[in-house]
Amino acid sequence: MTYEKGHIRRDLEKVKPGEFAIMGIVVTAMIAVAIAAMLEQDNTEIDPQKDVYLFLHGRTDMQEKAETALVAYGFQKEKIIKATSENVGRVGDYAAMLWRPPRPDHIKIQKIAGVKEVEHEKIFGLWKGVSKKDIDTISLE
């Protein structure tokens, strides 16, 4: 009776020692990316009593679609405020951005983590002083 090696063992014997290092690096990188993605997501439940500031990035044609998606997500329609450069939220409120300009396909939901006073800037306005934490995304497709 002859001993037949399993196909996995046979394949592993064909791999050169340097290739194991490359495979290890690739697997480690994939694990690191997965962990980073999990840590970036915040499982905070939405407080429907808080305001949500909607950033349209010039896409006013998508305002109704975005508001519908936010209401379906759990925000109250009357709490959705079109963001302006002068009107910033408070800590605990939310920012919802059509993302990725100029052709957004989802809404990025962020919780306002901090608000500090800053000089008004042309592009970002007073939002320059607002720090936010990513919570979730909503598809617009």
Residue frames as qw, qx, qy, qz and C-alpha x, y, z in Angstrom:
[[0.000, 0.890, 0.455, 0.000, 0.00, 0.00, 0.00],
 [0.436, 0.280, -0.012, 0.855, 1.45, 3.39, -0.95],
 [0.178, -0.643, -0.429, 0.609, 1.04, 6.53, 1.10],
 [0.258, 0.614, 0.405, 0.626, -0.64, 9.33, -0.89],
 [0.195, -0.213, -0.310, 0.906, -0.13, 12.87, 0.45],
 [0.182, 0.768, 0.553, -0.267, -3.15, 15.14, 0.73],
 [0.456, 0.668, 0.282, 0.516, -3.43, 17.81, -1.93],
 [0.192, -0.971, 0.020, -0.143, -3.01, 20.67, 0.57],
 [0.681, -0.580, 0.340, 0.290, 0.18, 19.18, 1.99],
 [0.717, 0.239, 0.418, 0.504, 1.44, 18.48, -1.53],
 [0.250, 0.861, 0.201, 0.395, 0.73, 22.11, -2.56],
 [0.401, -0.907, 0.130, 0.007, 2.43, 23.52, 0.56],
 [0.778, -0.301, 0.356, 0.420, 5.57, 21.54, -0.17],
 [0.581, 0.522, 0.335, 0.527, 5.80, 23.31, -3.54],
 [0.059, -0.979, -0.077, -0.180, 5.83, 26.75, -1.91],
 [0.591, 0.354, -0.351, 0.634, 9.27, 28.25, -1.46],
 [0.454, -0.450, -0.515, 0.572, 10.19, 29.58, 2.03],
 [0.112, -0.101, 0.018, 0.988, 10.19, 33.23, 0.87],
 [0.307, -0.338, -0.558, -0.693, 6.66, 32.87, -0.47],
 [0.464, -0.533, -0.683, 0.184, 5.42, 31.96, 3.03],
 [0.271, -0.346, -0.247, 0.864, 6.63, 35.35, 4.25],
 [0.131, -0.065, -0.354, -0.924, 4.77, 37.14, 1.46],
 [0.441, -0.440, -0.704, -0.341, 1.58, 35.19, 2.19],
 [0.443, -0.472, -0.573, 0.502, 1.96, 36.05, 5.88],
 [0.114, -0.197, -0.029, 0.973, 2.32, 39.75, 5.11],
 [0.283, -0.218, -0.532, -0.768, -0.75, 39.71, 2.85],
 [0.497, -0.491, -0.714, -0.051, -2.88, 37.88, 5.43],
 [0.371, -0.406, -0.418, 0.723, -1.69, 40.24, 8.20],
 [0.020, 0.043, -0.170, -0.984, -2.54, 43.28, 6.07],
 [0.391, -0.355, -0.640, -0.558, -6.02, 41.91, 5.35],
 [0.494, -0.514, -0.651, 0.260, -6.65, 41.32, 9.05],
 [0.264, -0.284, -0.208, 0.898, -5.41, 44.83, 9.91],
 [0.175, -0.138, -0.372, -0.901, -7.78, 46.40, 7.34],
 [0.481, -0.456, -0.696, -0.275, -10.72, 44.40, 8.70],
 [0.461, -0.472, -0.529, 0.533, -9.94, 45.44, 12.29],
 [0.133, -0.139, 0.003, 0.981, -9.54, 49.10, 11.30],
 [0.297, -0.293, -0.527, -0.740, -12.90, 49.05, 9.51],
 [0.522, -0.524, -0.672, 0.002, -14.61, 47.57, 12.57],
 [0.407, -0.403, -0.370, 0.731, -13.04, 50.11, 14.91],
 [0.035, 0.046, 0.204, 0.977, -14.00, 53.02, 12.67],
 [0.405, -0.457, -0.589, -0.530, -17.68, 52.08, 12.74],
 [0.142, -0.126, 0.586, -0.788, -19.56, 53.26, 15.81],
 [0.242, -0.351, -0.885, -0.185, -22.54, 51.19, 16.90],
 [0.079, 0.192, 0.421, -0.883, -24.13, 54.18, 18.63],
 [0.160, 0.607, 0.775, 0.075, -27.89, 54.19, 18.36],
 [0.083, 0.399, 0.244, 0.880, -29.38, 57.27, 16.74],
 [0.016, -0.459, -0.585, 0.669, -31.14, 59.69, 19.08],
 [0.202, 0.575, 0.627, 0.485, -34.12, 60.85, 17.00],
 [0.187, -0.902, -0.329, 0.210, -34.54, 63.93, 19.22],
 [0.415, -0.525, 0.248, 0.701, -31.23, 65.39, 17.99],
 [0.452, 0.793, -0.077, -0.401, -30.82, 67.61, 14.95],
 [0.748, 0.027, 0.493, 0.444, -29.14, 66.28, 11.81],
 [0.122, 0.781, -0.193, -0.581, -27.36, 68.75, 9.52],
 [0.807, 0.371, 0.436, 0.142, -27.59, 67.68, 5.88],
 [0.143, -0.620, 0.438, 0.634, -24.65, 68.58, 3.62],
 [0.763, 0.546, 0.310, -0.152, -25.75, 68.47, -0.02],
 [0.490, -0.346, 0.477, 0.642, -22.39, 69.61, -1.47],
 [0.170, 0.361, -0.363, -0.842, -24.24, 71.56, -4.16],
 [0.157, -0.121, -0.905, -0.376, -26.57, 68.68, -5.07],
 [0.390, 0.090, 0.370, -0.838, -29.90, 70.29, -4.16],
 [0.655, 0.123, -0.484, -0.567, -31.51, 67.96, -6.71],
 [0.572, -0.005, -0.814, 0.097, -30.84, 65.11, -4.25],
 [0.185, -0.292, 0.492, -0.799, -32.25, 66.79, -1.14],
 [0.779, -0.125, 0.027, -0.613, -35.61, 64.99, -1.16],
 [0.863, 0.143, -0.485, -0.007, -33.98, 61.60, -1.82],
 [0.357, 0.300, -0.650, 0.600, -31.49, 62.20, 1.00],
 [0.398, -0.263, 0.373, -0.796, -34.19, 63.30, 3.45],
 [0.882, -0.041, -0.197, -0.425, -36.27, 60.21, 2.62],
 [0.746, 0.193, -0.588, 0.246, -33.25, 57.97, 3.28],
 [0.098, 0.311, -0.582, 0.745, -32.53, 59.74, 6.59],
 [0.641, -0.212, 0.176, -0.716, -36.14, 59.36, 7.76],
 [0.917, 0.045, -0.353, -0.183, -36.08, 55.66, 6.83],
 [0.535, 0.301, -0.630, 0.476, -32.85, 55.38, 8.84],
 [0.490, -0.505, -0.635, 0.319, -34.56, 56.78, 11.95],
 [0.168, -0.100, -0.147, 0.970, -34.17, 60.56, 11.93],
 [0.200, 0.707, 0.583, -0.346, -37.24, 62.78, 12.31],
 [0.430, 0.611, 0.399, 0.531, -38.08, 64.80, 9.19],
 [0.117, -0.962, -0.132, -0.209, -38.51, 68.01, 11.21],
 [0.619, -0.693, 0.223, 0.295, -35.02, 67.54, 12.75],
 [0.712, 0.194, 0.352, 0.577, -33.27, 67.50, 9.34],
 [0.015, -0.917, -0.016, 0.399, -31.64, 70.89, 8.77],
 [0.718, 0.612, 0.018, 0.330, -29.90, 71.92, 5.57],
 [0.662, -0.445, -0.026, 0.602, -26.33, 72.68, 6.64],
 [0.298, 0.923, 0.011, 0.242, -24.90, 76.14, 6.06],
 [0.608, 0.333, -0.370, 0.618, -21.45, 77.53, 6.71],
 [0.124, -0.506, 0.291, -0.802, -22.78, 79.72, 9.53],
 [0.758, -0.344, 0.117, -0.541, -25.13, 77.31, 11.33],
 [0.381, 0.292, -0.867, 0.138, -23.21, 74.54, 13.10],
 [0.743, -0.418, -0.467, -0.234, -24.67, 71.93, 15.37],
 [0.448, -0.693, 0.428, -0.370, -24.01, 71.10, 18.99],
 [0.035, 0.328, -0.938, 0.111, -22.14, 68.18, 20.53],
 [0.404, 0.168, 0.840, -0.323, -24.38, 65.14, 20.19],
 [0.619, 0.592, 0.076, -0.511, -26.12, 66.35, 17.03],
 [0.760, 0.091, 0.575, 0.289, -25.45, 64.66, 13.69],
 [0.204, 0.618, -0.392, -0.650, -24.01, 65.56, 10.31],
 [0.755, 0.293, 0.585, 0.042, -25.20, 63.72, 7.21],
 [0.036, 0.647, -0.419, -0.636, -23.17, 64.26, 4.04],
 [0.857, 0.493, 0.059, -0.140, -23.93, 63.25, 0.50],
 [0.367, -0.645, 0.618, 0.257, -20.75, 61.38, -0.29],
 [0.542, -0.322, 0.243, 0.738, -18.58, 61.40, -2.46],
 [0.319, 0.837, 0.081, -0.437, -18.99, 64.68, -4.31],
 [0.326, 0.141, -0.074, -0.932, -19.63, 65.44, -7.13],
 [0.659, -0.044, -0.552, -0.509, -21.59, 62.20, -7.78],
 [0.341, -0.323, 0.719, -0.512, -22.65, 60.90, -4.35],
 [0.598, -0.054, -0.728, -0.333, -23.92, 57.34, -4.01],
 [0.579, -0.428, -0.661, 0.210, -24.35, 57.24, -0.23],
 [0.258, -0.854, 0.047, -0.450, -24.80, 59.39, 2.86],
 [0.530, 0.132, -0.629, 0.554, -22.08, 59.46, 5.49],
 [0.529, -0.766, -0.256, -0.262, -23.59, 59.76, 8.99],
 [0.474, 0.245, -0.493, 0.687, -21.39, 61.41, 11.64],
 [0.472, -0.768, -0.418, 0.113, -21.95, 62.36, 15.26],
 [0.151, 0.822, -0.194, 0.513, -20.71, 65.79, 16.31],
 [0.781, -0.248, -0.424, 0.385, -18.05, 65.16, 18.94],
 [0.419, -0.492, -0.177, 0.742, -16.80, 68.69, 19.54],
 [0.264, 0.842, 0.303, 0.360, -17.44, 72.30, 18.58],
 [0.481, -0.463, -0.104, 0.737, -14.86, 75.03, 19.06],
 [0.218, 0.918, 0.136, -0.303, -14.99, 78.66, 18.04],
 [0.603, -0.021, 0.423, 0.676, -13.09, 79.47, 14.87],
 [0.137, 0.495, -0.171, -0.841, -12.84, 82.31, 12.39],
 [0.741, 0.512, 0.328, -0.285, -15.30, 81.94, 9.52],
 [0.322, -0.319, 0.691, 0.563, -13.54, 80.42, 6.51],
 [0.432, 0.333, -0.337, -0.767, -14.77, 80.72, 2.91],
 [0.494, 0.093, -0.798, -0.332, -15.11, 77.01, 2.10],
 [0.422, -0.212, -0.859, 0.199, -15.84, 75.33, 5.44],
 [0.354, -0.697, -0.143, -0.607, -17.26, 78.28, 7.34],
 [0.442, -0.588, 0.469, -0.488, -17.70, 77.66, 11.06],
 [0.988, -0.044, -0.038, -0.144, -17.79, 73.88, 10.46],
 [0.530, 0.568, -0.530, 0.340, -13.98, 74.07, 10.43],
 [0.149, -0.469, 0.635, -0.595, -14.16, 73.97, 14.24],
 [0.850, -0.134, 0.171, -0.480, -16.45, 70.93, 14.40],
 [0.027, 0.351, -0.934, -0.059, -15.01, 67.49, 15.04],
 [0.827, 0.050, -0.050, -0.558, -17.10, 64.51, 14.01],
 [0.345, -0.273, 0.898, -0.019, -17.02, 60.75, 14.43],
 [0.466, 0.106, -0.667, -0.571, -18.18, 58.42, 11.65],
 [0.604, -0.063, 0.595, -0.526, -21.17, 56.33, 12.67],
 [0.627, 0.271, 0.730, 0.017, -22.59, 54.71, 9.54],
 [0.075, 0.215, -0.505, -0.833, -23.41, 55.06, 5.87],
 [0.589, 0.449, 0.544, -0.395, -26.72, 54.93, 4.01],
 [0.359, 0.073, 0.701, 0.612, -26.82, 53.82, 0.39],
 [0.353, 0.496, 0.072, -0.790, -28.62, 56.06, -2.11],
 [0.160, 0.186, -0.819, -0.519, -28.75, 53.37, -4.78]]
